[in-house]
Amino acid sequence: MTSSETGGTAWRALRHRNFALFFTGQGLSLCGTWMQSLAQAWLVYRLTGSPFLLGLVEFAGRAPILAFSLVGGLLADRWPRHRVMLATQVLSLVQAATLAALTLSGHITIEWILALATLLGIINAVDVPVRQSFVGDLVPRADIPSAIGLNASAFNGARVIGPSVAGLLVVTVGEGLCFLLNALSYLIVIGCLAAMRVRKTARTAPAGAIRFLAEGLRYAWHTPHVRALLALITVLSLAAVPYSTLLPVFAGEILKTGANGLGLLMASTGVGALAGAFQIARRGTVRGLGSYIAGAVVLYGAGLLALAYSTTLWISLPALVAVGFGMITSLAGTNTLLQSLAPDDLRGRVMSLYAMVALGFATFGSLLAGAGATYLGAPLTVAAGGLITLASAAFFWSALPAIRRHVRENRLLPPDELAAP
């Protein structure tokens, strides 16, 4: 990697006050989000012992993103993103507080978990594309790689801290306290959002919404880099990302490490993901980022294969470090390219498509993973995902020459970067 590719500090986006507030609030709140994720997965497994229901809860949480993320993109391009984010964070607080109250009072059931997971999915269907495109409002375009990389770093730093703390709390005091702490963490991000000084931007009313959405779909289909990147993330969402649904099975049945072991497995993924996010943040340009993404997907697939055939914790942990690095590098790298190359007035809709394939399509992957683990076993299911991931890297690599031609011909980047991605 050349100096121009890593030019500038990874932290340069923090020079901007609004992004610094966003980064602080999101980083702390995400620790609570990951605590809730682990505690909920363990609660489902403790109540039911069913891999299929683990997948079904994941499906309930992600299906609304598939159904409604395009609406989130419309809101992101037509309504004030700052205000929409405040609303989604308040609703997320209410969801977490309800889950905490039901669990702590002993009234929680799998039906309540499914209903509340669905509610959170609906909230996230709006929040994710708005939040992703809002990052681009907080920094100049030149600092977008730093902002996205740091945002991913916060997400994955929380992936290390949150599950580790949650694993201890679940063993000592139960899942309910994890849900309560997550609810309280939303107060921090709401406070940081309220403290921002956001310049008001004139936005037209969302009249002709169908035509407005169709414009975004046409852009995605007819633009080579958008089409290839979204296709890659679609395959990863269906075949690779759902490995996380089965981690409770690996911890409970294969490695026999319990909730503490599940926390270590999730934290190991976070360590690798954090390293990958910092690599994206350090980049001073998107030059060569396409090739870097392809290599990361290869590492992702290899890590999944190592996890699938591991029977000891000390092999599984480094395998998940590789999985985390490959996963976040491919996701954050794709996010960076999409936001760096998209016109400002289409960024919300592009990011809604990204959210739909990155999170929404994983709904079907979670169901497939749960069903596969039920009938074929968790190791074979994860191994199949690893092989498909390796194949997707080869297809994406073959698309890179056409992407580079399109970027050069349409001058989507400054002259010194026109060889990218």
N, C-alpha and C positions, 0 to 999 in steps of 0.2 A: 504494500500500500504506500503510495507516494505521499510526500508532505502536503501537496495540494489537496489530496483526498482527505487528509486528516487536519487540514488547516484550521486554526482557531481552537479555542478551548471548548471542551464539552459543556462547560458551565455558562457559555456566553449568553444564552437566552435569559439567564437569571438577572442580567443587567436591567431588564425591563420590569418595572414594578408590578404591573398587572400579572405578568407570567410568574413572578416570584410568589405572589399571593396564591395564584392558582396551583402552583407546584407544591407549596406548603400545605394547603388545605387538602388537596387530592392525596398527597403522600400519607398524611395522617389518617384520613378517612379510609383509604384503601387497606390499611392494616386491619381495620374493623371489618371491611368487606371480605378479606381472606379468612379472618377468624370465623365469620359466619359461614363461609363456603365449606371449610373443613368440618365445623360443628354440625352443619346441616347434613353433610354427607354421612358423617358418623351416626347421627341421630336416625337417619333413614335406615342405615344398615343395622343399627342396634334394634330398632323397632320391628324390622321386617326380615332381615337376613337375606334379602333378595337383590341380586345384581340387576335384574330387570327393573325393579322399582328405583334403583339408583339411576339407571338410564332414563326412566320415565320422569323423574323429578328434574333431571337436566333438560329433558325435552320440554317440560312445562315452563321452565325458566327461559328457554331460548326460542321456542316457537313464536311467541309474539314479536320477537325481533325480526324474524323472517317475514311475518305478516305485515308489520307496521313500520319497518325502518324507512321505507320510502316516504311515509308521511313525516317521519322525523327529518328527513332531508329537505322536504318542502318547507317545514317550519324553520330549519336552519338557514335557508336562503331567503325567507320572506319575513320572519319575525326576529325581534332582538334576541340574539343567542344568549346574552347574559341573563335576561329575564327568564327565558325558557329553562336555563340551567338551574336557576334558583328554585323554580317550581318543581323540577324533577328531584332535586335534593331533599326538599321538604317531604315529598311523597315517599321517597326512599326511607327517610327517617320513620315515617308512620308505619311502613311495612316491617322494618326491623323491630320496632317497638312492639308491634302486635305479635310477631313471632316470639319475642322474648317473654311477653306476658303469658302467652299460652304455654310455653315450655316451663317457665318457672312455677306456674300454678298447677302443672300436672295435667293440663287439658289438651296437650298437643296430640294430634293424630296424623297419620299419613295423608288423610284427606285435607287437613288444614295446611300441611306442608306443601302439597300440590297446589292448593289455591293461592297461597302466598307466593310461591315460586312463580306462578303465572302472573300475579299482580306485578312482581318485580320485573318480569320480562316485558310487560307492557310499558312500564316506566322506562326501562332501558332502551326500548325501541325508539323512544324519542331522545333520550339522554345521550346515547352513544354517538349518533351522527352530529348532534349539536355540539357535544363536547369536543369531538375530533376536529370539527371545522372551527370551533371557537379558539383552539390553540393557534391557528393561523391568524386570528385577529389580534393576538396578544404580542406578536413579535414581527419584525420585518421578514420578508420572504427569504433573505439570505440566512436568517437564523432558524428557519423551520426545521432543518435536520437536528440542530441542538435541542429545540423545544420538544420535538417528537421523541428524540432519544432520551431526554430527561424525563419526559412524561412516562415513557416505557420503563425507565429506571425506577421511578417512584412506584409504578405498578408492580414491578418484580422485586424491588426491595421489600415492599409490603408482603409479597409472596413468600419471602424468607421469614420475616418477623411474625406475620399474622398466624400462619399455621403452626409455627414453633410454640408460640404462646397458647394458641387454641388447644394444641395437643395436651399441654400441661393442665389447662383449665378443665378440659373435658374429663380427664382422669380424676381430678381432685374435686371439682365442684359441679360438673355437668355442663351441658351444652347451653343452658339458658343464659348464663352470664356472658358468654361469647356474643349472643344475639343482642343483649343489652348494651354491651360496650360498642358494638357496631352502631346501634341507634344513637348513642351519645356522640360517636365520632362524626356523624353528619352535622352536628352543631358547629364543628370546627370549619368544615368546608363551606357551610352557609355563611358563617362569619367572614371568611376570607372573600367570598364572592361579593358580600355586601360592602366590603372595604375597597373594592376596585373602583377606579375612576375610568369608566368605559365611555368612549366617545360615541355619541348617538349617531347612528347611521340610518339614513332614509331608506326605507324598504317599502316596496309596493305591496298592496293587498294581495292575498293568495287567490285572486280571481283566475278562472281557467286552469284549475289545479291539474286536470288530466293532461292538458297540453304542456303545462310546466314540467310535470313528471316525465312526459314522453320526450321532451327536449334532452333531459339528462340521460335517459336510456339510449337515445340515438347517439349522443356523444360517446357514451361508453362502448357501444357496439362498433362504431366506425373509427375508433381511435386505437391503434395497435397496442400501445403500452397498457392502456386501461383494460382492454379485453384480455390480454395475456396475464396481467397481474391478478385480475379478478378470477380468471380461470384457475390459476395456480392456487389461490387462497381457497377457492371452492373445493378443490381436491383435498387440500390439507384439512379443511374443516370437516369433511366427511370421513376421511381415513385416518388422520394423524391426531388432531386435537382431542378426539374423544377418549384417548388413552387415559386421561385424567379421571374420567368417570369410573374407571376400574381400579384406581389406586387403593380404595378401601378393600377390594378383594385381594390384591397383592399383599397389603399389610396384614389382613386378617387370616387368610388361608394359605398363601404361598410362603411368605416370609415369617408369618406368625409373630408380628411385632406389636400389634394392637394400635391404639390411637396415637401413642408416642411415635411409633414407627411411621404411621401415616403422616404425622407432622414433619418428620425428617425427610420423607420422600417428596412431599410438596415443597419443603424448604430447599432441597437439592435442585429441583427444577428452577426455583427462584434464583439460586446462586448463578446457574448458567445463564438464565434469562437476563439477570442484572448485568453480567459481563457483556452479553450481546447488545443490550440497550446502550451501554456506554460506548461501544464501538460505533454504533450508529450516531450517537450524540457528538462524537469526536470528528465526524466527517465535516469537512469544510465545503464539500461539493457532492453532487450525486454522480459524478464521473465514476464509472466502474461499479456502480451499486447493483446493477442487474446481475453481473457475474457473481458478485458477493452474495446476493440472495440465493442464486442457484447452488453455490457451494454450501450455504447454510442449510438448505433443504436436504442435501446429501447427508450432512451431519445429523440432522433431525431423524431421517430414516434409519441410519445406522444405530443411533441411540435407542430407538424403539425396538430394533431387533435384539440389541444387547439386553434391554429390560425384559423382553419376552422370554429369553432363555436363561435368565438369572434365577437362582434359588437362594441367594444369600443377600443380605442387606448391603454388604460392602461392595458388591458388584452392581447392585441396583442403584445405589446413590450416585456413582460417577456416570452411569448410563443416563440418569435423569439430568445431571448437569449438562451433558451433551444435548439431550432433548431440549432443555430449556434454552440453551444458547441458540440452537438451530431454529427453534420455534419463534423466539422473540426477534431474532435477526430477520427472518423472513417476513414476519408480520409488521414490525416497525420499519423495515426497509421498504416494503410495499407501500405502507402509509406515507413514508417520506416522498417516494417517487410520485404517488398520486397527487399529494398536496402541492408538491413543488412544480408540477407540470400542468395542473388544472387551472383554468381561468377562475378568478375570484367569484364570479357570479354563478359558477357551476360547482363550486367546491362542496357545498352542503349536500347536493344530490350525489356527487361522486362518493363522498364519505358515507352516505346512506347505503349505497350499493356495497361499499366495503364492509360496513357493519352487517349488512344482510348476509353476505357470503362468509365473513369471518366468524360471526356469532350465530346467525340464524340457521345457516346450513348445518352447523354443528348439532342442531336439534336432531336431525335424522342420523347423524353420526353417533350421537349418544344412544339413540334407540337401537341402532345396529350393533353398537358395542355391548349394550346390555343383553340383547338377544344372543349375540355371538358368544359372550361369556357364559350364558346359561346353557347353550347347546354344544359349544365347541371348547369352552374354557377360556379364561382370560389370557393366558400366554399366546395361544394360537391366534386369537383375535388381534392382539397387539402386534404380533409378527406380520400378519397380513397387512395391517396398516403401515408398517415399516416398509414393506416391499412396494406398496402403491406409492408411498412418499418418494422413494428412490426413483421410480418411473416418472413421477411428475417433475422431478428435477431435470431429467433428460429432455422432456418435452419443452420445458421453459427455456432451457439453454438453447434449443434449436430455434426458438422464436426471437432471440436477442438481436440477430442481424437486422431483421425487419424493423424492430423497435428503434434501433439506432438510426436507420435510414429515415424513419418518420420524424424523429426528433431533429435531425439535421435539416431535412427538407422544409420543415415548418418552423425552424428557428425557435424552438420552445425554451431554449436555454441561452445564456450569454455566449458569445463567440468562443471563449476559452473553455467552455464546457460542452460544446456541441458534439463531442465524441461520446457523450454519455447516452444512456446509462450503461 
